[in-house]
Structure formats: structure tokens, C-alpha cells
């Protein structure tokens, strides 16, 4: 039984004076898109009758085929920041073809397929993201900058933290949209912040990640600031990530990652999940860290993961997998490489599919990396039988091409479209002459 019926939606729209409904979806790069309708067309929308021309939406499809939006009624929410007369609401939608078949470019349904596969194995996944972002000033014309006047650091408070009220307003807005916010704080770098909300069903959390980014940017703009999830907007400081905490349960709610042996380790299922995730870490990085700038964050010395290893030592910040809790109902695995510009549907899909591969094939996890890995060279790590994450977007594409599981999970349409765009980005980046090159080489050669 869902949260809402069609009759519930009609009633809420009338009682709350909702005038506009946004039928929302994302392109394959995770950018939110929507078709806005008036309340007078709500019945057509709820009967899956609203269409859009796919060729008009960059990144989804070339061609003029009409596609149909199937609203998910349970995602109906009213935007708190919009006018309170003639309100604006939204519903997330799945995308279908004219023949009533799932559209191959619908990222939301990619994740649903992975979760269906997990359900067939008796597994249910919950995810809790830890989302970091920067708040910067805008220039006189309203364009974003990387300028900040604050010098606050980890867990600092006002007056050092100049954005306490901004975070407060973001949280209040999220709570109006039924988010359960667990906490917030200033992060390590100046102007950097983190807000965490409670875990939930993986597909619902992917929707919530998209909403979260919209809320953060909207409320920041109301305060005259620009919020960015760019992984590394400034040099010399820690970048922003989106650590993914994963919990696996059986149909009755039992935590399948929890240790029941008394030895303080992950369960066998948990270790198999870790093994699969480590096995595919290089190839999924293209989708968890999808832009050139992502790899400016994934370098040693800035509290970001670089090594394909797992650890339960929380001080070991360079391992891509950490295990903060191993016992009881909160046992979970933390995958630390993703950043806040990824498409959450695709990122969650490839992460969970990797872990499922480990469970299905009963893979054995390597020994935990109990020593601190930060600062060790690739040669030292090789002697420890450890490998590193891709260091560039180009390298990430090479590894993705070598792993047939990625294309199998995403399908040819999304994989090829995503890869084509990233090849263009990588080619463009390689052609740019940077200030660093001029400062380093121009006076010497």
C-alpha cells in the first residue's frame, strides 16, 4: 500500500491551493528536469498521459520520440519556498515509451532493476548519504565565485561559522518536506558544510539526494550565497564528498551485515559485499566521480580515499571502504569515494550491483588495511598488495570499459551516452593550458 492514492493527491491539491505541479525526472548526468503542469491537467498526469519530446532534453536522447511521464504518487511534496497561494508541488516520475515499456535512458528504473535483483535474493538495501557542500559569495552580477569571508573549520560555531543560519533554514525546509535530518556541522575547509539525513530505501534516498541539492541551492540563493557540490572548488583544502553508508536487511528487517559471531567483524554477507565492491571499485568510479574535477579531490593528504582497501580503523581515511559499525541494527558499510555531482540513481546502482556480485559469487574479502595508508606511494601500496582508485577521468573511463558488469547494469543506451559526453569533457580538458603550466614552465623553456 502506497503513501498516497490518486484521490489523496486530488484532495491535497485542492485543500492546499496547489496551482502548479512539476513532473520531475533526471537526465543521465543527474541533472533535475521537469514538465510543469497546472492543477487543471492533474488528472491527465495521474493517468500517465503527460508527454515530452526527448530530443528537447539534453543528455537523454537524440531523436524526436515522445516519452511518457508516470508519476510516483508517494513522492508528492509541496515546495515550502514557493508562494503559499497558488502553491507549487512536485512528483518524481518514471519514463516510459509510447508502447508502455520502460525507457532505456531512465536512470530511476536502472536503480529499481538492481533493487529488484536484490529483492529476488532476499536482500533489501538502505542508504544514508553524508553530503558536503561549499557556500560561496556571488559577484555583483549574481554569478558564483569561490570567495568566502570565513575561516571556520571542523565543527566550529558562530561567530567563526558565518553560515549557521543558512544551514538552519536549509534544515527547516528539508523537515517541511518530511526529511529526518540527523545532524549538521561545519566541515574541515572554510565555507564547507555537511548535513546528514536518515537512511531509507535506496531508490527513495536517490530521489531525496536530488531534492536535497535543490533545497541547498535554493536556500543559499535566498541568503545571497551560491551553494556548490563541486568536489574541489579551491586548491589546498579538503574537497567535498558524498560518503555512502549502506545497510543490508532481510525481508523481516534483520541487519545482514551485523556480526553475530562475537568476533567483532562484519558478517559473511557483509564481507562478500565488501569483496565485490572492492573488485569493481575502479570501474564504477566513472559513475561515482563523474567529472574532471572529481579527481582533484581524490589525492593523498586531503582526507579523501585513494586506496582500494577496507578498514575498520576510522583514522584510516584513505581506504575507499570504512566499516564504522559492525554489530546490531546499525551495522553498515561506508563507501567513501563518491562525490556530490554524481547521478545518485546510477551511482547507487553500480555500487549495489558490485556488492551483489560479491554476495552472489561468494567472494572473499582481502585482509583489512589496519595501518594508515595516507602518503604511501603506489610502489609501497603495490608491495602491500593494494591498488589505487583511478587518478583521472580518462583513467576511470578505461577501467569502466574493461568491466562488462557496468554496461550490463546500466544498459547500452545510458552507458554509451554517458561515455560519449565524458570523452568530450576529457578531450576538452586536455586541450586547456592552465596557469600552473605557464607558471611552472614558461620561464624555463
Secondary structure, 3 states (H helix, E strand, C coil): CCCCCHHHHHHHHHHCCEEEEEEEEECCCCCEEEEEEEHHHHHHHHCCCEEEEHHHCCCCCCCCCEEEEEECHHHCEECCCCCCCCEEEEEEEEEECCCCCECCCCHHHHHHHHHHHHHHCCCEEEEEEEEEEEEEEECCCCCECCCCCCCCCCCCCCCCCCCHHHHHHHHHHHHHCCCCEEEEEECCCCCEEEEEECCEEHHHHHHHHHHHHHHHHHHHHHCCEEEECCCCCCCCCCCCCEEEEEEEECCCCCECCCCCCCCCCCCHHHHHHHHHHHHCHHHHHHHHCCCCCHHHHCCCCCCCCCEEEEECCCCCCCEEEEEEECCHHHCEEEECCCCCCCCHHHHHHHHHHHHHHHHHCCCCCCCCCCCCCCCCCHHHHHHCCCEECCCCHHHHHHHHHCCHHHHHHHHHHHHHHHHHHHHHHHHHHHCCCCHHHHHHHCCCC
